[in-house]
């Protein structure tokens, strides 16, 4: 508990000390979880101005409570591969915060998945979901299972085993998972099938990102990438800039990246580079998106295959080398910490004007610092990539109403949501003395709604 000082700077200092103390406890309680610490540090530092202004958040121990997941489930996932060998993976679901709605957030299947990754993603999801304006709490889950190189049969058996356990903890009004890295419509289909079988009922709203034929929403596939570009478009407009005629680099070549490229191209940008976890391609003529879609969505090949169809393009090993490509706008849409200090410095010295984070936490804290210091427009992930989960919430709404909206209807709702997130983040940054700093603005705007709900609901 802090004592309120008359002098504003002494007061801010004591709030800073309080925040540091809570952060130290987080580190002690969650040792060796560097990604989780990074996500918490960024949010906590952003919240200092709001805590200084509204002592009730400190009195009600909101920071101490919000950083502690309501529940974490960790479970064994045994399955049998095509050769008959028994394999065991670890499954997770973190049910982080349900103050404003059922837990909501994706599942990530990737060998790097561990408690730190799932907790950082779950923590971010609380604020992201609040920013969408939809009634959804924060959650995340996944497994260290690597879908790469697995047969459809192996993926199905893994998903069935994963869901047999997870089904005990989720439901349309409790916790609603979706996709993330390594989990697309194929995996969601297998997960939904198993949930339906073990629960004995068709509960459409238990998962989002479903196939269109059984309760999925049109425009969900495009939503994260389109949403990132809609958000960046708003940010650019404020500085009289636009995608039209600009050179864009988009890392990744998964769902987020492909649809960010598509929307940027529709708005008149030339996208010259994209990547996968092995390397990146540079095509000075502008990337041919149909080829990328065929390679990644149909043939499931590596991005290096692009040069077979487009010999003028260059493939280079080392995916992070993509940030050496000069551009006006960079959209990191691959994974966490893909832009470090050195890459940020390179982007700045090559004249980048704006960064839009399509992936979750793709820039390190040092990289963000460099962008902000150099007056580069910076759209932070929890605001810029909120389009995916926004349309997931619209999918839940359609499932509850037992109807489905046209593509244009969902897309226009998504566009309105992204504009709204931009305006709310910008306004919060201004109100709390950091005009133009969307990192602070998004964190505060997302936090306030959840914190107020937590106070109203008592100490739980
Ligand atoms: N995995 C996505 C995210 O990071 C989407 C989550 C969802 O649709 O629930 O926000």
Boltz pocket constraint, residues with backbone or C-beta under 6 A from the ligand:
constraints:
  - pocket:
      binder: B
      contacts: [[A, 104], [A, 105], [A, 106], [A, 107], [A, 176], [A, 177], [A, 178], [A, 179], [A, 180], [A, 181], [A, 208], [A, 360], [A, 385], [A, 386], [A, 388], [A, 389], [A, 390], [A, 392]]
      max_distance: 6.0
